[in-house]
Amino acid sequence: MRETRMVYPVFPGETNHYGTLFGGTVLAWMDQAAFVAATRHARKKVVTVHADAVDFKRPVPLGAIVELVARLKEVGRTSMRVEVEMWVEPVKEGEEAYLAARGGFVLVAVDEGGRPSPVPPLEGGEARAPHGP
């Protein structure tokens, strides 16, 4: 299964008054990673139609480097379910990487008219996505 990995530094403009990454920024970065993973699979225009509950496990401090890992989990006729994890990379020697957030997204491939468009099955057999067409 192919993974999509994206890396972002956490700068001051992306943090709240506690010095931690805004939740909305976390969601936006996770949606972007899901978009790239789904687009790589479908090889056509995709749109987000659903976001599962996103669990915020631990805060992400200012100055951290985060890595998002997106994995295609299920594929329907036109929809794809992508799981995304956000990991905080250790910056100081001796620190351990940790999972900061995890969530799921459903994206649908669309044609030029904006109508759902078929996507290829997952490698190793087709799984049906529970959400979307």
N, C-alpha and C positions, 0 to 999 in steps of 0.2 A: 504494500500500500504506500503510495507516494505521500510525502509530507510537504507542507509548505512552511517555511520558517522565515520569520521577519524579525528584525532587531531594531529597537528604538532606545535612544537615551532619554532619560527623564529630566527635562529642563525646567527651570523655575516657572515659566508660563503655563506649564501643564499640571502644576500642583496647587493644592488648596492652602488655606491658612495654617494647616497642621504640618505642611511640608511633605504631603503624600500625594500621589497621582490621583487626579480627579476620576471618579467612577465613570463619568461620561466619556472621558478619553480612553479608559480601559475598554468600554463597549465599542467605541469607534474603531480602535486598533484591532479588536477581535473580529469585528464585522469585515474590516479590510482583509484580514488574513483568510477568513472564510470565503470572501469574494474571490481572492486569488486561487485558492484551492479548487473552488467550484468551476471557475473559468478554465483552469488548466485541464480539468476533466471534460467539461462540455465542449470547449473550443468554440464557444459562442457567447452572446450577451447573456448575463445572468442578473437576477435581482433578488434581494433578500425579501422573503415573505413572512418569516417567523423567527423569533429569537426565543429560545428556551430560557428558563431561569439561569442566570449567571451567578455563580457562587463566588463571592469575594472572600478568599481564604485568609490572606494577610495583606497588610498595607505595602505599598511600593514607595520607598523613600526618594526624595529629590536626589539626583545624581546617580541613581541606579541605572543599570542597563537591563532591559527586559527583552526576552525572546518569546515570540508567539509561535506556537506549534499548532498548525491546523491539519486535521486528518479527515478525509472523506469517509464517513461511517456507513451510510446507506444511500442507495440510489433508487428512485422510482422511475416512472416513464419520463417525466419532465423535471422532477425535483431531486435535490441532493441534500442530505443532512451532513453537516460538517461540525466536528467537535474541535474546539479551540481551547488551548491551555496557554496561560501567561506565566512564564518562569522568570524569576529575578536572578540574574547572573551575579555571582559574588564579585565584588569590586576589590575588597581587601583580602589579603592572603589569610587563609584559615577559615574564611566564611563558607558556608554551604549554600548551594542554589536552593531555592524554594518555590513551590507553586503558589502564586498569588491569586489566580482566578481561573475558573473553568466554566465554559458554557457551550451551548449548541445553537446552531443556526440552520435554517432551511432556506435554500436558494432555488429558484426556478429559472430554467433556461427559457428565453423568449426569442421570437422571430422579429423581423423588422416591423411588424404591425403590433408588437407587444403581446402577442398570444403565446401561450406555453408551447415549447418546442421540445421534441424528444432528445434525450441524452443517451450516451452509451452506457451499458451496464457496468457495474463494478467488475474489475478483473477477478477471476476466480468464482464467478457466479453472480447473478443479479439478486440484490436485496431490495425490497420495497420500502420506501420511506413512509412513515406513518402520517406525515403532514404534507400538504401540497397536492397538486394534481398527479 
